[in-house]
Protein backbone atom coordinates (compact mmCIF):
# COMPACT_ATOMS: atom_id res chain seq x y z
CA UNK A 1 0.00 0.00 0.00
CA UNK A 2 1.18 3.52 -0.73
CA UNK A 3 -0.19 7.07 -0.82
CA UNK A 4 -0.03 9.20 -3.96
CA UNK A 5 0.07 13.00 -3.65
CA UNK A 6 0.68 15.78 -6.16
CA UNK A 7 2.79 18.94 -6.04
CA UNK A 8 1.15 20.89 -8.85
CA UNK A 9 3.59 23.81 -8.69
CA UNK A 10 6.51 21.44 -9.39
CA UNK A 11 4.63 19.12 -11.77
CA UNK A 12 5.57 16.23 -9.50
CA UNK A 13 3.68 13.20 -8.26
CA UNK A 14 4.96 11.69 -5.01
CA UNK A 15 4.35 8.05 -4.18
CA UNK A 16 5.25 7.37 -0.55
CA UNK A 17 4.39 5.22 2.46
CA UNK A 18 0.73 4.85 3.36
CA UNK A 19 -0.44 8.08 5.00
CA UNK A 20 -1.63 8.00 8.60
CA UNK A 21 -4.03 10.94 8.17
CA UNK A 22 -6.38 11.74 5.30
CA UNK A 23 -5.26 14.69 3.21
CA UNK A 24 -7.09 16.42 0.35
CA UNK A 25 -5.83 15.36 -3.07
CA UNK A 26 -4.05 12.26 -1.76
CA UNK A 27 -4.94 8.78 -2.87
CA UNK A 28 -4.20 5.44 -1.19
CA UNK A 29 -3.18 2.76 -3.67
CA UNK A 30 -2.86 -1.01 -3.41
CA UNK A 31 0.38 -2.79 -4.25
CA UNK A 32 -0.51 -3.42 -7.90
CA UNK A 33 -1.63 0.14 -8.63
CA UNK A 34 1.28 1.73 -6.76
CA UNK A 35 3.72 -0.25 -8.92
CA UNK A 36 1.92 0.63 -12.19
CA UNK A 37 1.29 4.32 -11.49
CA UNK A 38 2.78 6.74 -13.99
CA UNK A 39 2.87 10.52 -13.99
CA UNK A 40 1.25 12.68 -16.69
CA UNK A 41 3.43 13.71 -19.62
CA UNK A 42 5.83 16.44 -18.52
CA UNK A 43 5.52 15.47 -14.85
CA UNK A 44 8.05 13.67 -12.68
CA UNK A 45 7.14 10.85 -10.31
CA UNK A 46 9.09 10.43 -7.08
CA UNK A 47 8.79 7.01 -5.45
CA UNK A 48 9.51 7.06 -1.73
CA UNK A 49 7.80 3.77 -0.93
CA UNK A 50 10.05 0.72 -0.63
CA UNK A 51 9.18 -2.37 -2.61
CA UNK A 52 6.13 -4.14 -1.22
CA UNK A 53 7.10 -6.91 1.18
CA UNK A 54 4.48 -9.28 2.54
CA UNK A 55 4.54 -8.99 6.32
CA UNK A 56 3.46 -11.94 8.39
CA UNK A 57 1.89 -11.59 11.81
CA UNK A 58 4.08 -9.78 14.35
CA UNK A 59 4.98 -11.13 17.77
CA UNK A 60 2.38 -8.74 19.25
CA UNK A 61 -0.29 -10.13 16.91
CA UNK A 62 0.54 -13.69 17.94
CA UNK A 63 0.56 -12.81 21.65
CA UNK A 64 -2.82 -11.06 21.37
CA UNK A 65 -4.27 -14.06 19.55
CA UNK A 66 -2.92 -16.48 22.16
CA UNK A 67 -4.38 -14.32 24.98
CA UNK A 68 -7.79 -14.23 23.25
CA UNK A 69 -7.81 -18.01 22.78
CA UNK A 70 -6.82 -18.55 26.44
CA UNK A 71 -9.58 -16.19 27.63
CA UNK A 72 -12.20 -17.85 25.40
CA UNK A 73 -11.23 -21.30 26.65
CA UNK A 74 -11.19 -20.34 30.33
CA UNK A 75 -13.93 -22.14 32.30
CA UNK A 76 -16.73 -19.87 33.46
CA UNK A 77 -16.43 -20.91 37.12
CA UNK A 78 -12.86 -19.52 37.14
CA UNK A 79 -13.89 -16.30 35.39
CA UNK A 80 -16.60 -15.42 37.97
CA UNK A 81 -15.32 -15.68 41.56
CA UNK A 82 -17.66 -16.51 44.40
CA UNK A 83 -19.58 -13.59 45.97
CA UNK A 84 -17.50 -11.97 48.70
CA UNK A 85 -19.92 -9.45 50.20
CA UNK A 86 -23.11 -10.01 52.15
CA UNK A 87 -26.06 -9.68 49.79
CA UNK A 88 -23.94 -10.06 46.65
CA UNK A 89 -25.53 -12.47 44.18
CA UNK A 90 -22.88 -12.61 41.44
CA UNK A 91 -19.90 -10.74 40.05
CA UNK A 92 -18.38 -10.24 36.59
CA UNK A 93 -15.19 -8.22 36.56
CA UNK A 94 -15.84 -4.93 38.40
CA UNK A 95 -19.65 -5.29 38.14
CA UNK A 96 -21.66 -6.83 40.97
CA UNK A 97 -25.29 -7.96 41.26
CA UNK A 98 -26.73 -7.29 44.70
CA UNK A 99 -29.83 -8.85 46.23
CA UNK A 100 -32.64 -6.26 46.35
CA UNK A 101 -34.30 -5.15 49.57
CA UNK A 102 -37.75 -5.60 48.66
C-alpha positions, 0 to 999 in steps of 0.5 A: 500500500502507498499514498499518492500525492501531487505537487502541482507547482513542481509538476511532480507526483509523489508516491510514498508510504501509506499516510496515517491521516487523510489529506485532500488530493491524496490517494491510497493505492494497493500494491498493484496500482502503486507499482503501475502508477505513472505521472502525466506527460511532462511530470516527474514521479518520485517514489519514496515507498520501498518495494512491497514486502508481505509482512506476516503476523508480528509477535504482538499479533501472535501474543494477542491471539494467544491471549484471546484463545486462552480467555475464550477457553477459560472455564466460566467458574474460574472467570466469575469468583464466588460472591464476597460481600453479604447480599452479593448475588454474582460478580463479573469483573468490576460489576456486581449484582446485589440482592434487592431489599424488597 
